[in-house]
Amino acid sequence: MTSSTASKPDTLPQPEHRAVRTGGFTLVEVMVALAVVAIALPALLVALSQHVDATGYLRDKSLAQMVASNKLEELRILSRASQNLLQGEDSGVSTMAEREFSWWIDSRPTESSNFNRVEISVAADEEQRDQPLYTLVAFLSSDLRVDPAADPGADPGIDPGTNPGVNPGGGNPNG
């Protein structure tokens, strides 16, 4: 058999040498991503640290406000009971939420003869007196006399130290 065309041996087609991407990241893409994370992560940690510090400061400031309010109420109660308003300075330590706070009270007369200016400062410790967490200023009346006529709802037969809703003899106090 003779053929006019020369027969070529059967050959397989050769693959082209192209880069075929099957998925994943190149080394350059991974390095760029790591650089971005390396730059952003410390900034995020600094912001988180500042947030935690600010939260702690606000907690301490809120507790210091409670200590100052408690000291003011204590001063009002003691002044009324003793019929004598604190004059001058006082200081001490109070515990609030299992933390100790130092406080200072400064009570001075005002230009008005019936009022005293009371300043209560609270700090985390004694060394921070110049930078208190909270300072409360109040004006208290120096007229501590009790006038039953001034309070028409007051019962003159009830001792203010007892509970008016409780009858010592038992039963209903109203009949």
C-alpha positions in Angstrom: 0.0 0.0 0.0 1.4 3.1 -1.1 0.0 6.4 -0.2 0.6 9.7 -1.6 1.0 11.2 1.7 3.6 10.2 4.1 2.3 8.9 7.2 3.4 10.6 10.4 3.7 8.7 13.5 0.8 9.3 15.9 1.9 12.0 18.4 0.1 13.3 21.4 -0.6 17.0 21.6 1.9 18.7 23.8 0.5 20.8 26.7 1.1 24.5 26.6 3.4 25.9 29.3 1.0 28.3 31.0 0.6 29.0 34.7 -2.6 27.5 35.7 -4.1 28.8 39.0 -5.9 26.2 40.9 -6.7 28.2 44.0 -4.8 29.5 47.1 -2.6 32.4 47.6 0.8 33.3 46.2 3.7 33.9 48.5 3.6 37.6 47.8 -0.1 37.8 48.8 0.6 36.0 52.0 3.5 38.3 52.9 1.3 41.4 52.2 -1.5 40.0 54.4 1.0 39.3 57.2 2.4 42.8 57.0 -1.0 44.4 57.3 -1.8 42.2 60.3 1.6 43.0 61.9 0.8 46.8 61.6 -2.8 46.7 62.7 -2.6 44.3 65.6 -0.4 46.5 67.9 -2.7 49.4 67.3 -5.7 47.3 68.2 -4.0 46.1 71.4 -3.1 49.7 72.4 -6.7 50.8 71.9 -8.0 47.8 73.9 -5.6 48.6 76.7 -6.7 52.3 76.8 -10.4 51.1 76.9 -9.7 48.8 79.8 -7.9 51.6 81.7 -10.7 54.1 81.1 -13.3 51.5 82.3 -11.3 51.0 85.5 -11.0 54.8 86.0 -14.8 55.3 85.5 -15.5 52.4 88.0 -13.3 54.1 90.6 -14.8 57.5 90.0 -18.3 56.1 90.4 -17.4 54.4 93.6 -15.8 57.6 94.9 -19.0 59.5 94.1 -20.9 56.9 96.2 -18.4 57.3 99.1 -18.8 61.1 99.0 -22.6 60.9 98.9 -22.5 58.5 101.9 -20.3 60.8 103.9 -22.6 63.7 103.2 -25.6 61.8 104.4 -23.7 60.6 107.4 -22.7 64.2 108.2 -26.4 65.3 107.9 -27.6 62.5 110.2 -24.9 63.1 112.8 -25.3 66.9 112.7 -29.1 66.5 113.2 -28.6 64.0 116.0 -26.0 66.0 117.9 -27.5 69.4 117.0 -24.0 70.5 116.0 -22.6 70.9 112.5 -19.0 69.9 111.8 -16.7 72.8 111.6 -13.2 72.5 110.2 -11.7 69.4 108.7 -12.0 65.6 109.1 -10.6 62.7 107.2 -10.7 58.9 107.1 -11.0 55.8 105.0 -14.2 54.1 103.8 -14.7 50.8 102.1 -17.0 50.6 99.0 -17.2 47.5 96.8 -14.3 45.8 98.6 -12.0 48.8 97.9 -10.7 51.4 100.3 -11.1 55.1 99.5 -9.6 58.0 101.5 -11.9 60.9 102.1 -11.4 64.5 103.4 -14.2 66.8 104.6 -13.7 70.6 104.8 -16.6 72.5 106.4 -16.5 76.3 106.5 -19.1 78.9 107.3 -20.4 81.0 104.3 -21.2 84.7 104.1 -24.7 83.7 105.0 -24.8 83.0 108.7 -27.2 80.1 108.3 -25.2 78.0 105.9 -21.9 76.1 105.9 -20.1 75.0 102.8 -19.0 71.4 103.0 -16.5 70.0 100.5 -15.9 66.2 100.5 -13.0 64.9 98.4 -12.4 61.2 97.7 -9.3 59.6 96.3 -8.1 56.0 95.8 -5.4 56.4 98.5 -3.9 59.0 100.9 -1.1 60.0 98.5 -3.7 61.2 95.8 -5.2 64.0 98.0 -4.2 66.6 95.5 -5.9 64.7 92.6 -9.1 63.3 94.0 -11.3 61.0 92.0 -14.4 62.9 93.0 -15.2 66.1 94.9 -18.7 66.9 96.3 -19.6 70.4 97.4 -22.8 70.9 99.4 -24.3 73.7 101.5 -25.8 72.6 104.8 -28.0 74.7 107.1 -26.5 75.5 110.4 -30.0 75.9 111.9 -30.5 72.4 113.3 -33.4 73.1 115.6 -36.3 70.8 115.3 -39.6 72.7 115.1 -42.7 70.3 115.3 -44.9 73.2 114.0 -42.8 73.4 110.8 -43.8 69.8 109.9 -47.6 69.6 110.2 -47.5 65.9 109.3 -45.2 65.1 112.2 -46.8 63.4 115.2 -45.3 65.0 118.4 -46.0 61.7 120.3 -43.7 59.6 118.1 -40.1 59.5 119.0 -38.1 60.1 115.8 -35.9 57.1 116.7 -38.7 54.6 116.6 -40.6 53.1 113.7 -44.0 54.9 113.5 -45.6 52.0 111.8 -44.9 49.5 114.6 -47.0 49.5 117.7 -44.8 48.3 120.7 -47.9 46.7 122.3 -48.6 44.6 119.2 -51.5 44.7 116.9 -52.5 47.4 114.4 -51.6 50.9 115.6 -54.6 52.4 113.9 -57.3 50.5 115.7 
